[in-house]
C-alpha cells in the first residue's frame, strides 16, 4: 500500500490514501460535521495503521501526530462531538454487505446481552434474568442494561466456521424500570 503525506489547511499532514480506502472512509463522512470530520478521519486512519491497542493516543502516534498541540481535539471526537453510533453501524453494515459475493446468502444473527450496571444515576436500568448464573433449578436476576446486537455472518475462506461482524447495537429499555 502506497501512502503519501500531504499538508491540509491546519498544517497536519494527512496521507493521500489509495482509492479503496478513501471510499470506505468517505462513507462515514455524513456522520460528522465538517469541522469534526477532519479529526474523525485522522482517528479512523490512525486506528487502521496503529499497532497494539486501538486507542486515540496510539492512532495519533501512528499518524505522526504525537507532538500535536491540539491533541485533545481528537479525544473530543468520541466524547463531545454529536454523532450517532447507530447510524455508523448501519454504514458499516452496508459496506460489509457490498463486499459479499453476489451469490452469497445474507445471514443476520441477533444476540442479546445484559450489561451489568447498578447505581442511582442509571435511569434506564432494569432487572433481568441472568443467563450466565441461572440454571434450570435456580433463576438469578441482575440489574443492568439490555443490549441487542445484529451481526452479519460471513463465510471466510480460511475458516471452517463463519465469522460474525457485529453491527447495529441497540439498547432496549426494560418493561418495568428497576426500583432501588
C-alpha positions in Angstrom: 0.0 0.0 0.0 1.4 3.3 -1.0 0.6 6.2 1.3 1.9 9.8 0.6 1.6 12.7 3.1 0.0 16.0 2.2 -0.5 19.0 4.4 -4.0 20.3 4.9 -5.2 23.8 5.9 -4.4 23.2 9.6 -0.8 22.1 8.9 -1.5 18.5 9.9 -0.1 16.0 7.4 -2.9 13.9 6.1 -1.8 11.0 4.0 -3.0 10.5 0.4 -4.7 7.2 0.5 -5.4 4.5 -2.1 -8.9 4.9 -3.7 -10.5 1.8 -2.0 -9.5 3.1 1.5 -10.8 6.6 0.6 -14.1 5.1 -0.5 -14.5 3.3 2.8 -13.6 6.4 4.9 -15.8 8.8 2.9 -18.8 6.5 3.6 -18.6 7.7 7.2 -18.4 11.4 6.4 -22.1 12.2 6.8 -21.9 11.1 10.4 -19.9 14.2 11.4 -20.0 17.9 11.0 -17.4 19.5 8.7 -15.1 20.7 11.5 -15.2 17.3 13.3 -14.8 15.2 10.1 -11.1 16.0 9.8 -10.3 14.8 13.3 -12.5 11.7 12.8 -10.8 10.8 9.5 -7.4 11.1 11.1 -8.5 8.8 14.0 -10.1 6.2 11.7 -7.0 6.0 9.6 -4.7 6.0 12.6 -6.7 3.1 14.1 -6.1 1.1 10.9 -2.3 1.8 11.0 -1.8 1.6 14.7 -0.1 -1.5 16.3 -1.3 -2.9 19.6 -4.2 -1.3 21.4 -6.5 0.8 19.2 -6.7 3.9 21.4 -6.9 7.6 20.4 -3.3 8.1 21.5 -1.9 5.2 19.6 -3.9 6.2 16.5 -2.4 9.7 16.7 1.1 8.3 17.2 0.6 6.1 14.1 -0.3 9.2 12.1 2.8 11.0 13.3 0.8 13.4 15.5 2.4 12.6 18.9 3.5 16.3 19.2 0.2 17.8 18.1 -0.6 20.9 20.2 -4.4 20.3 19.9 -4.2 16.7 21.0 -7.4 16.9 23.0 -9.5 17.8 19.9 -9.1 14.3 18.7 -10.3 12.9 22.0 -13.4 15.1 21.8 -14.5 13.4 18.6 -15.5 10.4 20.7 -16.9 12.1 23.8 -18.2 15.5 22.8 -19.0 15.6 19.1 -22.6 14.9 18.1 -22.7 11.8 16.1 -24.8 8.7 16.1 -23.3 5.3 16.7 -26.4 3.5 15.3 -26.0 5.4 12.0 -22.3 4.5 11.9 -23.2 0.8 12.5 -25.7 1.0 9.6 -23.0 2.5 7.3 -20.6 -0.3 8.4 -23.2 -3.0 7.7 -23.9 -1.5 4.3 -20.2 -1.6 3.5 -19.9 -5.2 4.6 -22.9 -6.3 2.6 -21.4 -4.7 -0.5 -18.2 -6.8 0.0 -20.2 -10.1 0.0 -20.0 -12.1 -3.2 -23.2 -11.7 -5.3 -24.5 -15.3 -4.7 -23.6 -15.4 -1.0 -26.5 -15.8 1.4 -27.2 -12.8 3.7 -27.2 -14.2 7.2 -28.0 -12.0 10.1 -27.6 -13.1 13.7 -29.3 -11.3 16.6 -27.8 -11.6 20.1 -29.0 -10.2 23.4 -26.7 -9.4 26.3 -27.0 -7.8 29.7 -24.5 -5.1 30.7 -24.5 -5.3 34.5 -25.0 -1.8 35.9 -26.0 -0.7 39.3 -26.4 2.8 40.7 -28.9 5.6 41.3 -27.8 7.7 38.3 -28.6 5.0 35.7 -32.2 5.7 34.9 -32.8 3.1 32.2 -31.6 0.1 34.1 -33.9 -2.8 34.7 -33.9 -6.2 36.4 -33.2 -9.1 34.0 -32.7 -12.8 34.2 -29.0 -13.5 34.4 -28.5 -16.3 31.8 -24.9 -16.9 32.9 -25.6 -17.6 36.6 -29.1 -19.1 36.2 -29.8 -22.8 35.9 -32.9 -25.0 35.4 -33.4 -25.2 39.1 -32.4 -21.6 40.2 -33.0 -18.3 38.5 -30.8 -15.4 39.2 -31.6 -11.7 38.3 -29.3 -8.8 38.0 -29.6 -5.0 37.5 -28.4 -3.7 34.2 -28.9 -2.5 30.6 -30.2 -4.9 27.9 -28.4 -4.6 24.5 -29.5 -6.3 21.3 -26.9 -6.5 18.6 -27.3 -7.6 14.9 -24.3 -9.4 13.4 -23.5 -10.3 9.8 -22.4 -13.9 9.4 -19.8 -14.3 6.6 -18.1 -17.4 5.4 -14.4 -16.7 5.1 -12.1 -19.0 3.0 -9.5 -19.6 5.8 -12.0 -20.7 8.5 -14.4 -23.7 8.7 -16.8 -21.6 10.7 -18.5 -18.4 9.6 -17.2 -15.1 11.2 -19.6 -12.6 12.6 -19.2 -8.9 12.2 -21.1 -7.0 14.9 -23.1 -4.0 13.9 -26.1 -2.1 14.9 -26.1 -2.4 18.7 -29.3 -1.1 20.3 -30.2 -0.6 23.9 -33.7 -1.9 24.9 -35.4 -0.4 27.9 -36.9 -2.7 30.5 -40.7 -3.3 30.6 -40.6 -2.1 34.2 -37.8 0.1 35.5 -35.8 -1.1 38.5 -36.7 0.4 41.8 -33.6 0.7 44.0 
